[in-house]
Amino acid sequence: MKNTIKSLTIAIMMTLVFIGCGPLNSSVRTINGADLDKSQLLTKESSIYLVNGGDGMKKTLFSSVYGEEVSIGSGLSAINIAFDQLKWGNPHVILENKVLSEKEALENATLNHSDYVIYSRVETWTDPLGISCSKHYMDEASVVISLYSTKDAKLLKTTRLSAKDCPSTLNGMPLYPSSPERLYEKLFSQWVRSVSVSNN
């Protein structure tokens, strides 16, 4: 009898652990360009200039009344995540913290002798407290990444990386801290795999 109650208790707890406020809605979708030729893919030897294209917007509990607000520092958060992932597989990554236009980024990349520009522009970066996360107010990351070939100043591909989710809860309390950073780490990892030689 004790074993049956123990098994039932464990089963109920596991069920509750996986109950969140909704399924993860995520996508890594090409919005300009096409799949890259093998000669265009990033390699461990590619020199990359990673550029901050600016902060995005964030939703709040009062966005329906007052509108969205600027998510200050979101551009920097996004490129820091990208830099952390790129630097492990490639020692030739230059991080540009200052917000630049795409034209300025390409000019600097030429001076840096970088093969590629990765231009990261945040659209949405929302980070509600876990207990206030709901289907209308979720953790959200949406970033548009443009990949350029520097030598001919050519746009190779533009991709929108987006995801929304809330942490799983137990009795209404979040089981782990969630954030747009947590969502974006997974999105950027998917994007890197799609544009890299070693992962194709």
Buried (B, 14 or more C-beta within 10 A) or exposed (E): EEEEEEEEEEEEEEEEEEEBBEEEEBEBEEEEBEEBEEEBBBEEEBBBBBBBBBBBBBBBEEBEEEEBEEBEEBBBBBBBBBBEBBBEBBEBBBBBEEBBEBEEBBBBBBEBEBBBBBBBBBBBBBBBEBEEBEEEBBBBBBBBBBBBBBEEBEBBBBBBBBBBBBBBBEEEEBBEEBBBBBBBBBBBBBBBEBBBBEEE
